[in-house]
Amino acid sequence: MTINYLAFAIPAFFLFVFIEFKIAQRQKRLKVFKYESSVANFSVGIAERLLNLFIAGSFYQLYCWIYDHYAFMHISTRWYMWVVLLLATDFVWYWYHRLGHEINILWAAHIVHHQSEEFNLSAAARITTIQAIFRNVFWCTLPLIGFHPNMIITILLVHGAYSFFTHTQLVGKLGWLENIFITPSLHGVHHASDEKYLDKNYGDVFVFWDKIFGTFQAEEEAPKYGLTHPIKSYSFLWQHFHYYLEIVEAYKRANGFKAKWNAVMGSPALMDQEIRPALEARYFQDKEQPRAKPKFKFYLNIQLIFVVVLLTGMTMFLSYLSVLDRWSLLVFVLITLVNIGALLEQRKWIYYLECFRLICVFGYVFYVLNIFGLLVFAVLGLILLERIFSLKRKYLQYVYSYASRR
């Protein structure tokens, strides 16, 4: 049996987050974590890891194709070339990361990583698939130079693992290491919304790129984390797509080619700050503040644990799943993640999404059993049960502890 051992990185991630949480508790630093923020962080990370299962192989094949047909040279695999590759990878990362903060369309993909106002290991999970695609365009320079794809994939794993551990407040300054590496303190500056910390410390492993290109900033005052204009939402969909909507709105409002170009390719600093509140007023008129009561948290946690188990299983045994199995699990998990975000926002329409998810499960099971035609009876049965037992009211009573408040 072939097992993808990268699947064990998923429980390892949650183990490290749990350890950090317990240390924060012991140090009485309870503000390091916030339940809703952590759940939102996990949801973003789960979606990226899930979608990555479908596209990661394509990235490797692209590296191989570039290396075989267009590489300037074929670089050896001697130990010192691994060091050179690590430096080259971090250099490419610096410019990808910096441009991701300076160009609207790239910032739209990267902004998700900066939305959390709690800086902890769970925030490291806030990577979107769109960001991964943009990032891999930059990684393509490495096989073009002549590094073998196997070397690149290995270094990228090391590179990504290192950056995970820089997302914590519980490690202070590290003395002379601050002059060589990006430490948790330096990366915390990058995640800060304080004016003096904005657009600083783009490096991922090494600090000297920032010093060379004038973007270095040591931590002085305690940072305030998150965006300069917080999105005030835990919605899975809104967190992923709000900035794209802002770009579209800015493009509509712009007059002339230059203004429209800047709406897409200009600096986020020039974005009209009235657009986001206007969009929030349009889409979030009925939003309530989440109330994380025990019953509500239990229901939400069960869903989160379930999708984590599914993701781990899919990662471990992906090669044994049929195309139907893969796409069915993808749809189920994504619906559940949207569901979790809607639960955090106390959305009343969540009941209909729950019904749709249930119908999808019935559809998959009936198709596998070759009785797909019976799905119509399952749907009719669900409608009948709603009419007889007022399932929506009971559902909202159970989950949100209210019946029909709006």
C-alpha positions as a Markdown table, in Angstrom:
| # | Residue | x | y | z |
|---|---|---|---|---|
| 1 | Met | 0.0 | 0.0 | 0.0 |
| 2 | Thr | 1.3 | 3.4 | -1.0 |
| 3 | Ile | 0.9 | 6.1 | 1.6 |
| 4 | Asn | 1.6 | 9.8 | 1.3 |
| 5 | Tyr | 3.5 | 10.5 | 4.5 |
| 6 | Leu | 3.0 | 14.3 | 4.1 |
| 7 | Ala | -0.4 | 13.5 | 5.5 |
| 8 | Phe | 1.2 | 13.4 | 8.9 |
| 9 | Ala | 2.1 | 17.1 | 8.7 |
| 10 | Ile | -1.6 | 17.8 | 9.2 |
| 11 | Pro | -1.9 | 16.3 | 12.8 |
| 12 | Ala | 1.6 | 17.6 | 13.5 |
| 13 | Phe | 0.3 | 21.2 | 12.7 |
| 14 | Phe | -2.5 | 20.9 | 15.1 |
| 15 | Leu | -0.2 | 19.4 | 17.7 |
| 16 | Phe | 2.1 | 22.4 | 17.6 |
| 17 | Val | -0.9 | 24.8 | 17.7 |
| 18 | Phe | -2.2 | 22.9 | 20.8 |
| 19 | Ile | 1.2 | 23.1 | 22.5 |
| 20 | Glu | 1.4 | 26.9 | 21.7 |
| 21 | Phe | -2.1 | 27.3 | 23.1 |
| 22 | Lys | -1.2 | 25.5 | 26.4 |
| 23 | Ile | 2.0 | 27.5 | 26.8 |
| 24 | Ala | 0.0 | 30.7 | 26.3 |
| 25 | Gln | -2.5 | 29.5 | 28.9 |
| 26 | Arg | 0.3 | 28.8 | 31.3 |
| 27 | Gln | 1.8 | 32.2 | 30.7 |
| 28 | Lys | -1.7 | 33.8 | 31.2 |
| 29 | Arg | -1.5 | 35.3 | 27.7 |
| 30 | Leu | -5.1 | 34.4 | 26.8 |
| 31 | Lys | -5.3 | 37.2 | 24.1 |
| 32 | Val | -2.8 | 35.3 | 21.9 |
| 33 | Phe | -5.7 | 33.0 | 20.8 |
| 34 | Lys | -9.3 | 33.8 | 20.0 |
| 35 | Tyr | -11.7 | 30.9 | 19.2 |
| 36 | Glu | -13.4 | 32.4 | 16.2 |
| 37 | Ser | -10.2 | 33.6 | 14.7 |
| 38 | Ser | -8.5 | 30.2 | 15.1 |
| 39 | Val | -11.4 | 28.4 | 13.5 |
| 40 | Ala | -11.3 | 30.8 | 10.5 |
| 41 | Asn | -7.5 | 30.3 | 10.2 |
| 42 | Phe | -8.0 | 26.5 | 10.2 |
| 43 | Ser | -10.7 | 26.8 | 7.6 |
| 44 | Val | -8.5 | 28.7 | 5.2 |
| 45 | Gly | -5.7 | 26.3 | 5.6 |
| 46 | Ile | -7.8 | 23.2 | 5.1 |
| 47 | Ala | -9.2 | 24.6 | 1.9 |
| 48 | Glu | -5.7 | 25.3 | 0.6 |
| 49 | Arg | -4.3 | 21.9 | 1.5 |
| 50 | Leu | -7.3 | 20.2 | 0.0 |
| 51 | Leu | -7.1 | 22.1 | -3.3 |
| 52 | Asn | -3.4 | 21.6 | -3.3 |
| 53 | Leu | -4.0 | 17.9 | -3.6 |
| 54 | Phe | -5.5 | 18.5 | -7.0 |
| 55 | Ile | -2.9 | 20.9 | -8.4 |
| 56 | Ala | 0.5 | 20.2 | -6.6 |
| 57 | Gly | 1.4 | 17.5 | -9.2 |
| 58 | Ser | 0.9 | 20.0 | -12.0 |
| 59 | Phe | 3.4 | 22.4 | -10.4 |
| 60 | Tyr | 6.0 | 19.6 | -10.2 |
| 61 | Gln | 5.3 | 18.7 | -13.9 |
| 62 | Leu | 5.7 | 22.3 | -14.9 |
| 63 | Tyr | 9.1 | 22.5 | -13.1 |
| 64 | Cys | 10.2 | 19.4 | -14.9 |
| 65 | Trp | 9.0 | 20.7 | -18.3 |
| 66 | Ile | 10.9 | 24.0 | -17.8 |
| 67 | Tyr | 14.0 | 22.2 | -16.5 |
| 68 | Asp | 14.1 | 19.8 | -19.5 |
| 69 | His | 13.4 | 22.3 | -22.2 |
| 70 | Tyr | 14.4 | 25.8 | -21.1 |
| 71 | Ala | 17.0 | 25.5 | -18.3 |
| 72 | Phe | 20.0 | 27.8 | -18.8 |
| 73 | Met | 22.2 | 25.0 | -17.3 |
| 74 | His | 21.9 | 21.8 | -15.3 |
| 75 | Ile | 23.2 | 22.6 | -11.8 |
| 76 | Ser | 24.8 | 19.8 | -9.8 |
| 77 | Thr | 23.3 | 18.4 | -6.6 |
| 78 | Arg | 26.4 | 18.8 | -4.5 |
| 79 | Trp | 25.8 | 19.9 | -0.9 |
| 80 | Tyr | 26.9 | 23.5 | -1.5 |
| 81 | Met | 24.4 | 23.9 | -4.4 |
| 82 | Trp | 21.6 | 23.1 | -1.9 |
| 83 | Val | 22.7 | 26.1 | 0.1 |
| 84 | Val | 22.7 | 28.2 | -3.0 |
| 85 | Leu | 19.2 | 27.0 | -3.9 |
| 86 | Leu | 18.0 | 27.9 | -0.4 |
| 87 | Leu | 19.4 | 31.4 | -0.8 |
| 88 | Ala | 17.9 | 31.6 | -4.3 |
| 89 | Thr | 14.5 | 30.4 | -3.1 |
| 90 | Asp | 14.4 | 33.0 | -0.3 |
| 91 | Phe | 15.5 | 35.7 | -2.7 |
| 92 | Val | 12.6 | 34.8 | -5.1 |
| 93 | Trp | 10.3 | 34.7 | -2.1 |
| 94 | Tyr | 11.3 | 38.1 | -1.1 |
| 95 | Trp | 10.3 | 39.6 | -4.4 |
| 96 | Tyr | 7.2 | 37.6 | -4.7 |
| 97 | His | 6.2 | 38.6 | -1.2 |
| 98 | Arg | 7.0 | 42.3 | -1.7 |
| 99 | Leu | 5.1 | 42.5 | -5.0 |
| 100 | Gly | 2.3 | 40.7 | -3.2 |
| 101 | His | 2.0 | 43.8 | -1.0 |
| 102 | Glu | 2.5 | 46.3 | -3.7 |
| 103 | Ile | 0.2 | 45.2 | -6.6 |
| 104 | Asn | -3.5 | 45.0 | -6.0 |
| 105 | Ile | -4.3 | 41.8 | -7.9 |
| 106 | Leu | -1.5 | 40.0 | -6.0 |
| 107 | Trp | -2.5 | 41.6 | -2.7 |
| 108 | Ala | -6.0 | 40.2 | -3.2 |
| 109 | Ala | -4.5 | 36.7 | -3.0 |
| 110 | His | -2.1 | 37.5 | -0.1 |
| 111 | Ile | -4.4 | 39.7 | 2.0 |
| 112 | Val | -6.0 | 36.6 | 3.5 |
| 113 | His | -2.8 | 35.7 | 5.2 |
| 114 | His | -2.8 | 39.1 | 7.1 |
| 115 | Gln | -6.5 | 39.2 | 8.2 |
| 116 | Ser | -6.0 | 37.5 | 11.6 |
| 117 | Glu | -5.7 | 39.9 | 14.4 |
| 118 | Glu | -4.3 | 37.1 | 16.6 |
| 119 | Phe | -0.7 | 36.3 | 15.7 |
| 120 | Asn | -0.1 | 32.6 | 16.5 |
| 121 | Leu | 0.8 | 29.4 | 14.7 |
| 122 | Ser | -2.7 | 28.9 | 13.4 |
| 123 | Ala | -2.3 | 32.1 | 11.4 |
| 124 | Ala | 0.4 | 30.4 | 9.4 |
| 125 | Ala | -2.4 | 28.3 | 7.8 |
| 126 | Arg | -3.9 | 31.3 | 6.1 |
| 127 | Ile | -2.6 | 30.6 | 2.6 |
| 128 | Thr | -5.0 | 30.5 | -0.3 |
| 129 | Thr | -4.8 | 28.3 | -3.4 |
| 130 | Ile | -4.8 | 31.5 | -5.6 |
| 131 | Gln | -1.8 | 32.7 | -3.7 |
| 132 | Ala | -0.1 | 29.3 | -4.2 |
| 133 | Ile | -0.6 | 29.6 | -7.9 |
| 134 | Phe | 0.8 | 33.1 | -8.1 |
| 135 | Arg | 3.7 | 32.0 | -5.9 |
| 136 | Asn | 4.5 | 29.0 | -8.2 |
| 137 | Val | 4.9 | 31.4 | -11.1 |
| 138 | Phe | 7.8 | 32.9 | -9.3 |
| 139 | Trp | 9.2 | 29.5 | -8.3 |
| 140 | Cys | 9.4 | 28.7 | -12.0 |
| 141 | Thr | 12.5 | 30.8 | -12.2 |
| 142 | Leu | 14.4 | 28.1 | -10.2 |
| 143 | Pro | 14.2 | 25.3 | -12.8 |
| 144 | Leu | 14.7 | 27.9 | -15.5 |
| 145 | Ile | 18.1 | 28.8 | -13.8 |
| 146 | Gly | 18.9 | 25.1 | -13.8 |
| 147 | Phe | 18.0 | 23.6 | -10.4 |
| 148 | His | 16.6 | 20.1 | -10.5 |
| 149 | Pro | 12.8 | 19.9 | -9.7 |
| 150 | Asn | 13.5 | 17.3 | -6.9 |
| 151 | Met | 15.9 | 19.8 | -5.2 |
| 152 | Ile | 13.3 | 22.6 | -5.6 |
| 153 | Ile | 10.5 | 20.6 | -4.0 |
| 154 | Thr | 12.7 | 19.5 | -1.1 |
| 155 | Ile | 13.9 | 23.1 | -0.4 |
| 156 | Leu | 10.3 | 24.4 | -0.7 |
| 157 | Leu | 9.2 | 22.0 | 2.0 |
| 158 | Val | 12.1 | 23.2 | 4.3 |
| 159 | His | 11.3 | 26.8 | 3.4 |
| 160 | Gly | 7.6 | 26.4 | 4.2 |
| 161 | Ala | 8.3 | 24.5 | 7.5 |
| 162 | Tyr | 10.6 | 27.2 | 8.7 |
| 163 | Ser | 8.1 | 30.0 | 8.1 |
| 164 | Phe | 5.4 | 28.1 | 10.1 |
| 165 | Phe | 7.4 | 28.5 | 13.3 |
| 166 | Thr | 7.9 | 32.3 | 12.8 |
| 167 | His | 4.2 | 32.8 | 13.4 |
| 168 | Thr | 4.2 | 33.1 | 17.2 |
| 169 | Gln | 4.3 | 35.7 | 19.9 |
| 170 | Leu | 5.6 | 33.4 | 22.5 |
| 171 | Val | 9.2 | 33.5 | 21.4 |
| 172 | Gly | 11.0 | 36.8 | 22.1 |
| 173 | Lys | 14.0 | 38.3 | 20.4 |
| 174 | Leu | 16.7 | 35.8 | 19.7 |
| 175 | Gly | 19.9 | 37.9 | 20.1 |
| 176 | Trp | 22.5 | 37.6 | 17.3 |
| 177 | Leu | 20.1 | 35.3 | 15.3 |
| 178 | Glu | 18.0 | 38.4 | 14.5 |
| 179 | Asn | 20.9 | 39.6 | 12.3 |
| 180 | Ile | 20.8 | 36.5 | 10.1 |
| 181 | Phe | 17.3 | 34.9 | 10.2 |
| 182 | Ile | 13.7 | 36.1 | 10.0 |
| 183 | Thr | 12.6 | 35.3 | 13.6 |
| 184 | Pro | 9.2 | 35.3 | 15.2 |
| 185 | Ser | 9.8 | 38.8 | 16.4 |
| 186 | Leu | 10.7 | 40.1 | 12.9 |
| 187 | His | 7.9 | 38.3 | 11.2 |
| 188 | Gly | 5.5 | 39.7 | 13.8 |
| 189 | Val | 6.5 | 43.1 | 12.6 |
| 190 | His | 5.6 | 42.1 | 9.1 |
| 191 | His | 2.1 | 41.1 | 10.3 |
| 192 | Ala | 1.6 | 44.4 | 12.2 |
| 193 | Ser | -0.7 | 47.1 | 11.2 |
| 194 | Asp | 1.2 | 49.9 | 13.0 |
| 195 | Glu | 2.3 | 52.6 | 10.5 |
| 196 | Lys | 6.0 | 52.2 | 11.3 |
| 197 | Tyr | 5.8 | 48.5 | 10.7 |
| 198 | Leu | 3.9 | 48.5 | 7.4 |
| 199 | Asp | 5.5 | 46.8 | 4.4 |
| 200 | Lys | 8.6 | 45.6 | 6.3 |
| 201 | Asn | 10.4 | 42.3 | 6.7 |
| 202 | Tyr | 9.4 | 40.5 | 3.5 |
| 203 | Gly | 12.1 | 37.7 | 3.9 |
| 204 | Asp | 11.0 | 34.2 | 4.9 |
| 205 | Val | 14.2 | 32.7 | 6.2 |
| 206 | Phe | 17.0 | 35.2 | 5.9 |
| 207 | Val | 16.9 | 38.9 | 7.0 |
| 208 | Phe | 19.6 | 40.3 | 4.8 |
| 209 | Trp | 17.3 | 40.7 | 1.7 |
| 210 | Asp | 15.3 | 43.3 | 3.7 |
| 211 | Lys | 18.5 | 45.0 | 4.8 |
| 212 | Ile | 19.8 | 45.2 | 1.3 |
| 213 | Phe | 16.6 | 46.5 | -0.2 |
| 214 | Gly | 15.6 | 48.9 | 2.6 |
| 215 | Thr | 12.6 | 47.1 | 4.0 |
| 216 | Phe | 14.0 | 46.0 | 7.4 |
| 217 | Gln | 12.4 | 47.0 | 10.6 |
| 218 | Ala | 13.3 | 45.6 | 14.1 |
| 219 | Glu | 10.5 | 45.2 | 16.7 |
| 220 | Glu | 10.4 | 48.2 | 19.0 |
| 221 | Glu | 6.9 | 48.7 | 20.4 |
| 222 | Ala | 4.5 | 45.7 | 20.7 |
| 223 | Pro | 2.8 | 45.2 | 17.3 |
| 224 | Lys | -0.9 | 45.5 | 16.7 |
| 225 | Tyr | -1.6 | 42.6 | 14.3 |
| 226 | Gly | -4.0 | 42.4 | 11.3 |
| 227 | Leu | -5.0 | 44.8 | 8.6 |
| 228 | Thr | -5.0 | 48.5 | 8.8 |
| 229 | His | -8.7 | 48.3 | 7.9 |
| 230 | Pro | -10.0 | 45.0 | 9.5 |
| 231 | Ile | -12.6 | 43.1 | 7.5 |
| 232 | Lys | -14.7 | 42.4 | 10.6 |
| 233 | Ser | -15.9 | 39.0 | 9.3 |
| 234 | Tyr | -15.2 | 35.3 | 9.8 |
| 235 | Ser | -17.0 | 34.4 | 6.6 |
| 236 | Phe | -15.0 | 31.8 | 4.6 |
| 237 | Leu | -16.1 | 33.3 | 1.3 |
| 238 | Trp | -15.8 | 36.9 | 2.3 |
| 239 | Gln | -12.2 | 36.4 | 3.6 |
| 240 | His | -11.2 | 34.8 | 0.3 |
| 241 | Phe | -12.9 | 37.2 | -2.1 |
| 242 | His | -13.6 | 40.6 | -0.5 |
| 243 | Tyr | -10.6 | 42.2 | -2.0 |
| 244 | Tyr | -11.4 | 41.0 | -5.5 |
| 245 | Leu | -14.8 | 42.6 | -5.1 |
| 246 | Glu | -13.1 | 45.8 | -3.9 |
| 247 | Ile | -10.9 | 45.8 | -7.1 |
| 248 | Val | -14.0 | 45.3 | -9.3 |
| 249 | Glu | -15.7 | 48.2 | -7.5 |
| 250 | Ala | -12.7 | 50.4 | -7.8 |
| 251 | Tyr | -12.5 | 49.5 | -11.5 |
| 252 | Lys | -16.1 | 50.5 | -12.0 |
| 253 | Arg | -15.6 | 53.8 | -10.2 |
| 254 | Ala | -12.4 | 54.7 | -12.1 |
| 255 | Asn | -12.4 | 57.1 | -15.0 |
| 256 | Gly | -9.9 | 56.6 | -17.8 |
| 257 | Phe | -7.4 | 53.9 | -18.6 |
| 258 | Lys | -4.7 | 54.9 | -16.0 |
| 259 | Ala | -7.2 | 54.9 | -13.2 |
| 260 | Lys | -8.6 | 51.5 | -14.2 |
| 261 | Trp | -5.1 | 50.1 | -14.6 |
| 262 | Asn | -4.3 | 51.3 | -11.1 |
| 263 | Ala | -7.4 | 49.6 | -9.7 |
| 264 | Val | -6.0 | 46.3 | -10.8 |
| 265 | Met | -2.2 | 46.7 | -10.9 |
| 266 | Gly | -1.7 | 49.7 | -8.7 |
| 267 | Ser | -0.7 | 49.9 | -5.0 |
| 268 | Pro | -3.2 | 48.8 | -2.3 |
| 269 | Ala | -2.2 | 51.9 | -0.4 |
| 270 | Leu | -4.1 | 53.9 | -3.1 |
| 271 | Met | -7.3 | 51.9 | -2.9 |
| 272 | Asp | -10.3 | 54.0 | -2.0 |
| 273 | Gln | -10.9 | 53.2 | 1.7 |
| 274 | Glu | -14.7 | 53.9 | 1.4 |
| 275 | Ile | -15.2 | 50.8 | -0.9 |
| 276 | Arg | -14.8 | 48.1 | 1.8 |
| 277 | Pro | -17.3 | 49.6 | 4.3 |
| 278 | Ala | -19.8 | 50.2 | 1.4 |
| 279 | Leu | -19.5 | 46.5 | 0.3 |
| 280 | Glu | -19.8 | 45.3 | 3.9 |
| 281 | Ala | -23.0 | 47.4 | 4.3 |
| 282 | Arg | -24.3 | 45.8 | 1.2 |
| 283 | Tyr | -23.6 | 42.2 | 2.0 |
| 284 | Phe | -23.6 | 42.1 | 5.8 |
| 285 | Gln | -26.8 | 43.9 | 6.8 |
| 286 | Asp | -28.1 | 41.0 | 8.8 |
| 287 | Lys | -24.9 | 39.9 | 10.5 |
| 288 | Glu | -24.9 | 39.2 | 14.2 |
| 289 | Gln | -21.9 | 38.9 | 16.5 |
| 290 | Pro | -21.0 | 35.2 | 17.1 |
| 291 | Arg | -21.9 | 33.8 | 20.6 |
| 292 | Ala | -19.6 | 30.8 | 21.2 |
| 293 | Lys | -21.9 | 29.0 | 23.6 |
| 294 | Pro | -21.0 | 25.4 | 24.5 |
| 295 | Lys | -23.6 | 23.7 | 22.3 |
| 296 | Phe | -22.8 | 26.0 | 19.4 |
| 297 | Lys | -19.0 | 25.3 | 19.8 |
| 298 | Phe | -19.6 | 21.6 | 20.0 |
| 299 | Tyr | -21.5 | 21.5 | 16.8 |
| 300 | Leu | -18.9 | 23.6 | 15.0 |
| 301 | Asn | -16.0 | 21.7 | 16.4 |
| 302 | Ile | -17.4 | 18.4 | 15.3 |
| 303 | Gln | -17.6 | 19.7 | 11.7 |
| 304 | Leu | -14.1 | 21.1 | 11.9 |
| 305 | Ile | -12.7 | 17.8 | 13.3 |
| 306 | Phe | -14.5 | 15.8 | 10.6 |
| 307 | Val | -13.1 | 17.8 | 7.7 |
| 308 | Val | -9.6 | 17.6 | 9.2 |
| 309 | Val | -10.0 | 13.8 | 9.4 |
| 310 | Leu | -11.2 | 13.8 | 5.8 |
| 311 | Leu | -8.3 | 15.9 | 4.6 |
| 312 | Thr | -5.8 | 13.7 | 6.4 |
| 313 | Gly | -7.3 | 10.6 | 4.9 |
| 314 | Met | -7.5 | 12.1 | 1.4 |
| 315 | Thr | -3.9 | 13.2 | 1.6 |
| 316 | Met | -2.7 | 9.8 | 2.8 |
| 317 | Phe | -4.7 | 7.6 | 0.3 |
| 318 | Leu | -5.4 | 10.0 | -2.6 |
| 319 | Ser | -4.0 | 7.5 | -5.2 |
| 320 | Tyr | -6.7 | 5.0 | -4.2 |
| 321 | Leu | -9.6 | 7.3 | -4.6 |
| 322 | Ser | -11.6 | 7.5 | -7.9 |
| 323 | Val | -12.2 | 10.7 | -9.7 |
| 324 | Leu | -15.8 | 10.7 | -8.4 |
| 325 | Asp | -14.6 | 10.1 | -4.8 |
| 326 | Arg | -12.1 | 13.0 | -5.0 |
| 327 | Trp | -14.5 | 15.5 | -6.4 |
| 328 | Ser | -17.3 | 14.5 | -4.1 |
| 329 | Leu | -15.0 | 14.9 | -1.1 |
| 330 | Leu | -13.8 | 18.2 | -2.4 |
| 331 | Val | -17.3 | 19.6 | -2.8 |
| 332 | Phe | -18.4 | 18.2 | 0.6 |
| 333 | Val | -15.4 | 19.8 | 2.5 |
| 334 | Leu | -15.7 | 23.1 | 0.7 |
| 335 | Ile | -19.4 | 23.3 | 1.6 |
| 336 | Thr | -18.6 | 22.4 | 5.2 |
| 337 | Leu | -16.0 | 25.2 | 5.3 |
| 338 | Val | -18.5 | 27.7 | 4.0 |
| 339 | Asn | -20.9 | 26.3 | 6.6 |
| 340 | Ile | -18.4 | 26.8 | 9.4 |
| 341 | Gly | -17.8 | 30.5 | 8.4 |
| 342 | Ala | -21.6 | 31.0 | 8.2 |
| 343 | Leu | -22.0 | 29.5 | 11.7 |
| 344 | Leu | -19.4 | 31.9 | 13.1 |
| 345 | Glu | -21.4 | 34.7 | 11.6 |
| 346 | Gln | -24.7 | 33.4 | 13.0 |
| 347 | Arg | -26.2 | 33.3 | 9.5 |
| 348 | Lys | -29.8 | 32.2 | 9.3 |
| 349 | Trp | -29.4 | 30.9 | 5.7 |
| 350 | Ile | -27.0 | 28.2 | 7.0 |
| 351 | Tyr | -30.0 | 25.9 | 7.3 |
| 352 | Tyr | -30.4 | 25.8 | 3.5 |
| 353 | Leu | -26.7 | 25.1 | 3.0 |
| 354 | Glu | -27.0 | 22.3 | 5.5 |
| 355 | Cys | -29.9 | 20.8 | 3.4 |
| 356 | Phe | -27.9 | 21.2 | 0.2 |
| 357 | Arg | -24.9 | 19.4 | 1.8 |
| 358 | Leu | -27.2 | 16.6 | 2.9 |
| 359 | Ile | -28.6 | 16.3 | -0.6 |
| 360 | Cys | -25.1 | 16.1 | -2.0 |
| 361 | Val | -24.3 | 13.2 | 0.4 |
| 362 | Phe | -27.5 | 11.4 | -0.6 |
| 363 | Gly | -26.6 | 12.0 | -4.3 |
| 364 | Tyr | -23.1 | 10.5 | -3.9 |
| 365 | Val | -24.4 | 7.5 | -1.9 |
| 366 | Phe | -27.3 | 6.8 | -4.3 |
| 367 | Tyr | -24.9 | 7.1 | -7.3 |
| 368 | Val | -22.5 | 4.6 | -5.9 |
| 369 | Leu | -25.4 | 2.2 | -5.1 |
| 370 | Asn | -26.7 | 2.8 | -8.7 |
| 371 | Ile | -30.0 | 4.1 | -7.4 |
| 372 | Phe | -29.4 | 7.8 | -8.2 |
| 373 | Gly | -33.0 | 8.1 | -9.5 |
| 374 | Leu | -34.2 | 7.8 | -5.9 |
| 375 | Leu | -32.5 | 11.1 | -5.0 |
| 376 | Val | -35.7 | 12.9 | -6.0 |
| 377 | Phe | -37.6 | 11.0 | -3.3 |
| 378 | Ala | -34.9 | 11.9 | -0.7 |
| 379 | Val | -35.4 | 15.6 | -1.6 |
| 380 | Leu | -39.2 | 15.3 | -1.4 |
| 381 | Gly | -38.9 | 13.6 | 1.9 |
| 382 | Leu | -36.7 | 16.3 | 3.3 |
| 383 | Ile | -39.2 | 19.0 | 2.1 |
| 384 | Leu | -42.0 | 17.0 | 3.7 |
| 385 | Leu | -40.2 | 16.6 | 7.0 |
| 386 | Glu | -39.6 | 20.4 | 7.0 |
| 387 | Arg | -43.3 | 21.0 | 6.5 |
| 388 | Ile | -44.3 | 18.6 | 9.3 |
| 389 | Phe | -41.7 | 19.2 | 11.9 |
| 390 | Ser | -40.5 | 22.8 | 11.2 |
| 391 | Leu | -36.9 | 21.5 | 11.0 |
| 392 | Lys | -35.5 | 25.0 | 10.3 |
| 393 | Arg | -36.9 | 26.4 | 13.5 |
| 394 | Lys | -35.6 | 23.4 | 15.5 |
| 395 | Tyr | -32.2 | 23.6 | 13.8 |
| 396 | Leu | -31.8 | 27.3 | 14.6 |
| 397 | Gln | -32.9 | 26.7 | 18.2 |
| 398 | Tyr | -30.3 | 24.0 | 18.7 |
| 399 | Val | -27.4 | 25.7 | 17.0 |
| 400 | Tyr | -28.0 | 29.4 | 17.8 |
| 401 | Ser | -30.3 | 29.1 | 20.7 |
| 402 | Tyr | -33.0 | 31.2 | 19.1 |
| 403 | Ala | -36.0 | 30.3 | 16.9 |
| 404 | Ser | -36.9 | 33.2 | 14.6 |
| 405 | Arg | -35.4 | 36.4 | 15.6 |
| 406 | Arg | -35.0 | 37.8 | 12.1 |
